[in-house]
């Protein structure tokens, strides 16, 4: 009962319809780009290894997703930097 | 010249294609249009029972393409909706009994005789769907507000585009306003956002549909049914009328109010 009330007031967790919408969005992008979650995981590991040569990054906080805008799909990632590695400036 | 052929399709099964075909067909015929409804689901014939015409089937679509009868001979006139004719599917055959070219020939023959030719597509994305869609000028894509149905609708829209069928609109069937209020069902805007397609109908879930199908009397013939009104509105929009959307919101308010009352009561 209170869960319902919280949902209606917009506080608390996501409603099941919001979860459905998010899941659908992602599923449709994957359907259209033919990039499987496995390949995305590999891309993630490769990006980390390249970036790590120059920067110390918070690997566990890297979020990599496919986003659809209109008819195009973009690879979007946010990589938190801890510091620049010594000797990487030149 | 001639009529307009409309395919009713969805990808996913069980979302209401046949119910939509029967009801929109009858609604168009009640607007004094001559309508043929074609059951393209060969091997899984159902449009005849939904329309209450199952006892009158003699010839079918496969008989026509095999030359056993003419198009006119196979058509069954509805008892109450006199402008509506059914072309049944074969029941004891499979989907490969008809080719795309044969389907186009039959549909163009029907377009000469009728204002509208509604084609009830089988579920799936294989030959049966392609045959049903190939002769159509317009597509109506039916979905329900569920992830599986919406995902399949997206796939079907992509396939229709690739077949050059760019004229398509969406019908969202079986909306439950009380679940939308609770945040437990995708609403119309959510579905439209995801599919980016023109909307032509919203149909509320209505237990009367099951009763009307039991009887073989499509729900548009029942004046008091909300789902029936929704199907009539779809027919009017097909005819180019600008019809306001059914006010499911008022029901939503009532639902919300009722829910608060329930909560106080407990």
Interface residues (C-beta under 8 A of the other chain):
Chain A: X1 X4 X5 X7 X8 X15 X16 X17 X18 X20 X21 X23 X24 X25 X27 X28 X31 X32
Chain B: X146 X147 X150 X151 X154 X155 X158 X180 X181 X182 X183 X184 X185 X186 X187 X190 X193 X194 X256 X259 X263 X266
